[in-house]
């Protein structure tokens, strides 16, 4: 996967999570996604990074909503 495709998929992740968590401010969703992006920056195999980012950000958002 090239970097442009990865960026497009990460943008789609952000959009999905904004829709999935309407009670959470957009900035908080974007921050959760960005935090997840940072966790996977060093990975050499990039094919599943958007999926891993979505799962990590979702888990963090669920934790923050339930706190």
C-alpha positions as CSV (number, residue, x, y, z in Angstrom):
1,X,0.0,0.0,0.0
2,X,1.4,3.4,-0.9
3,X,1.3,6.3,1.5
4,X,-1.5,8.2,-0.4
5,X,-3.8,5.2,-0.2
6,X,-3.0,4.7,3.5
7,X,-3.8,8.4,4.2
8,X,-7.1,8.0,2.3
9,X,-8.0,5.0,4.4
10,X,-7.1,6.7,7.6
11,X,-9.3,9.6,6.6
12,X,-12.1,7.1,6.1
13,X,-11.5,5.6,9.5
14,X,-11.8,9.1,11.0
15,X,-15.1,9.7,9.2
16,X,-16.5,6.3,10.3
17,X,-15.6,7.0,13.9
18,X,-17.1,10.4,13.9
19,X,-20.3,8.8,12.7
20,X,-20.1,5.9,15.2
21,X,-19.4,8.2,18.2
22,X,-21.7,11.3,17.6
23,X,-21.5,12.3,21.3
24,X,-17.8,12.6,21.2
25,X,-16.4,15.9,19.9
26,X,-14.8,15.6,16.4
27,X,-11.5,16.9,17.8
28,X,-11.4,14.0,20.3
29,X,-12.1,11.4,17.6
30,X,-9.3,13.0,15.4
31,X,-7.0,12.9,18.4
32,X,-7.7,9.3,19.1
33,X,-7.0,8.4,15.5
34,X,-3.8,10.4,15.5
35,X,-2.6,8.8,18.7
36,X,-3.2,5.4,17.0
37,X,-1.4,6.5,13.9
38,X,1.7,7.3,16.0
39,X,1.6,3.8,17.5
40,X,2.0,2.2,14.1
41,X,4.4,4.6,12.4
42,X,7.4,2.3,12.5
43,X,5.7,-0.7,11.1
44,X,7.3,-2.0,7.9
45,X,4.3,-4.0,6.7
46,X,1.6,-1.3,6.1
47,X,-1.3,-3.3,4.6
48,X,-3.3,-3.7,7.8
49,X,-2.3,-0.4,9.5
50,X,-5.6,1.4,8.8
51,X,-7.5,-1.5,10.3
52,X,-5.2,-1.5,13.4
53,X,-5.6,2.2,13.7
54,X,-9.4,1.9,13.6
55,X,-9.4,-0.8,16.3
56,X,-7.1,1.1,18.6
57,X,-8.9,4.4,18.2
58,X,-12.3,2.7,18.7
59,X,-11.1,1.0,21.9
60,X,-9.7,4.3,23.2
61,X,-13.0,6.1,22.4
62,X,-15.1,3.4,24.0
63,X,-13.0,3.6,27.1
64,X,-13.3,7.4,27.3
65,X,-17.1,7.3,26.7
66,X,-17.6,4.7,29.4
67,X,-15.3,6.5,31.9
